[in-house]
Amino acid sequence: MENYYIKTNRTFTNIRKNAWIFTLLVAIGGLWKPKLGLLVIFIMAGLTTTSFFSGRYWCGNFCPHGSLFDRITMPISLNKKIPKFMKSTPMMIGFFAFFMYNFSKKIIKVSNFWGTYDFLDKLGFVFVTTYLMVLIAGGLFAVLINPRTWCQFCPMGTIQKLSHKLGRTIGIAEKTEKKVTIESLDKCHTCGKCSRVCPFQLTPYLEFSEKNQFDSINCIKCSTCVENCPANILSLRTEEEAIELMNSTSIKGYENGQSIKAQITDIKDLGKNIKEYTFSFISPNIVEYKAGQFILIKIQDKPKAFRAYTISSFNEDNTKLSVIIKKVEKGYGTNIIFNDFRLGDMVELEGPLGDELVVDYSAEKILFVGNGIGITPFIGLTRDILINNPSLKDVKLLDGQRYEDEFLYRDYFESLDKKEDRFQYTPVVSRDKNSSLRKGYVTHVLRDMDLEGYKVYLCGSKNMIIDSYNILLDRGVKEEDIFYESEEKISINN
């Protein structure tokens, strides 16, 4: 599947960044110093022990070959789909039997030298040649297919699975094993990114258990999916911790999500690689949603995948909604939508979802801050808040774009500014030297504003949100009065 699997950072610790050095030390250095191969015995003991308690955690966090594949070969790998037969049980069992047979023959042969001066060198050399074989064969698979191809049938991985099954049978692993855990299935965007970045090309988002955990014995607990989840709702937890998380997680804004059949009834070109799609509901034909929520649009069936887009329209009669989509270079989802979605097509939606940008109607002062495509939710929000919040005294919108021709719905915002005393629109350009508009970034405007009493809603790039968030705190805005949404994962720590 072209462009489906994503290359991304998988080495989050110093061990994972540098453990590959051990592979070269043993596989190459061992040709001159065979006793270096004896270090592999400790590796085998470590992976067997840890797997008893934690499954294939060693593969994802300590394995020297895994480090080599993820750190060294990843940049040059073709990163293709791993062939099914390489992931099959017959392949795993067959190769394990073949490997152990040959390995045992070598050990038996070396045992004849027990008690001699050469014994340790000859024993170490068995491990050296084994490591060299994995380095060459695994490296070729990593470059020509996928970085973790070898790991699908690696004998050490099989040993870990056998050890882990023993730990599960005894009942110890159930208490100690940390699995990929989702806060709530209702909050999953079904975007498939956890699968697209998974070293083993597993599909966590389609296989979470009723305890919200991913139970696959092949999961290596590398946290790559956790780090890349756009909704920021994944973590590694024990079963007990997962149950506590599930019971304590609020699903406010997600409780009314539903499957919706809709038809594309309008497509507007709003600029270079930007389109507005309008979906009219078919079943159900009435869907209530709030301005600021988002909708999931199904882009494919195998594997099932959706894309989340903030609703840009104002809900007038509950029969349709609009979203504005910017085509991303090499973007898997946006390319499907731009290339395959046509006027009159039937599509599947999920939602409405989210409450990050749903406005507090008791607020008297509101500030909206958006940049890039992040301006889209404020199209519907400005109209909604001005019509439905009689207590509103002041609402301001800061709209940051790089160039003047990139503003979306600028005429609408400027018209609203002229006829509505409570609304003020401030467009800002960051790169357009020929524009008469205010120059700089929305963060520059924030620093000069009187922000007392405002509730602030942010949507846009990760850097803008983080910078704006910190400026707002410095200017005295309370943390509980700042709300944000971004296309990128954001973690703000104060």
SULQUIMO-V629536 format. One record per helix or strand of 2 or more residues. SS is the DSSP state (H for helix, E for strand). FROM is the first residue (numbers start at 0). LEN is the number of residues. If there is no record, write none. Layout:
BEGIN
ss=SS from=FROM len=LEN
ss=SS from=FROM len=LEN
END
This chain:
BEGIN
ss=H from=13 len=5
ss=H from=19 len=8
ss=H from=28 len=3
ss=H from=33 len=21
ss=H from=56 len=5
ss=H from=63 len=13
ss=H from=83 len=4
ss=H from=88 len=23
ss=H from=118 len=26
ss=H from=149 len=3
ss=H from=154 len=16
ss=H from=172 len=4
ss=E from=178 len=4
ss=H from=184 len=3
ss=H from=192 len=4
ss=H from=203 len=3
ss=E from=212 len=2
ss=H from=223 len=5
ss=E from=233 len=4
ss=H from=238 len=10
ss=E from=257 len=14
ss=E from=273 len=10
ss=E from=293 len=7
ss=E from=304 len=7
ss=E from=319 len=7
ss=H from=331 len=9
ss=E from=345 len=8
ss=E from=364 len=7
ss=H from=371 len=4
ss=H from=376 len=12
ss=E from=393 len=8
ss=H from=403 len=3
ss=H from=409 len=10
ss=E from=422 len=7
ss=E from=437 len=2
ss=H from=441 len=6
ss=E from=454 len=6
ss=H from=461 len=13
ss=H from=478 len=3
ss=E from=481 len=5
END
